[in-house]
Amino acid sequence: MNQTIASDSGQLDTLRVHAADNVRVALKDLPAGTLIIDNGQHITLTEAIRHKHKFTLAAFEPGDTVIMYGVTVGRATRPIAQGGRHHYRQYRAQHCQHHTSGETRQLAGA
């Protein structure tokens, strides 16, 4: 039997892919002001988040680590509000660290 993480009935609105992630993925278009609960933490989206786009679980300051899919993908280059849209232009890729194994690899072009 095939299982899916979301269906057209919209049972899940967002997904944290890995426990170490500090961003979540929108599984449908979400308007600004949407309340998200992540492990008991209440997060209000500060802007509309499109389907498949990510938003922050905490406020980021320049230099803060961005973790997606259990992997460090870079450092924030500017402030991002909690519940704000996360975009690749807002961070600089530096290295790739798997948060389950501690393994570190250099990203291409970093």
Buried (B, 14 or more C-beta within 10 A) or exposed (E): EEEEEBEEEEEEBBEBBEEBBBBBBBBBEBEEEBEBEBEEEEBEBBEBBEEEBBBBBBEBEEEBBBBBEBBBBBBBBEEBBBBBBBEEEBBBBBBBBBBEEEEEEEEEEE
